[in-house]
Amino acid sequence: MDGPLIIDRRAKGGTLRLRREVFDALAAKRGADTVTAQSALTGVPRRTLYNLFSGTEPSLTTASKLAAALGVHTGDLFEQDGGAA
């Protein structure tokens, strides 16, 4: 897995996007194969997950919650528009 991702909102460039296939695979390994189960696992509301799935940039808190719940670095779950973060 990649190292930690430092989220710097002042940085110029693309926005962060959830790596959906990575998120889904890691969540499924923990028995969370629906959005409702993913929400319960991560502590992130379903609406927020749906927003992330449709391309909304995460807050630092949300990115951290997802990574912590799945036991990975934020850089493993998110990428910059057009490539890896």
ABEGO torsion letter per residue (X at the ends): XBBBBBBBAABBEBBBBBBAAAAAAAAAAAGBABAAAAAAAAGBBAAAAAAAAAGBBBBAAAAAAAAAAAGBBAAAABBBBGEBX
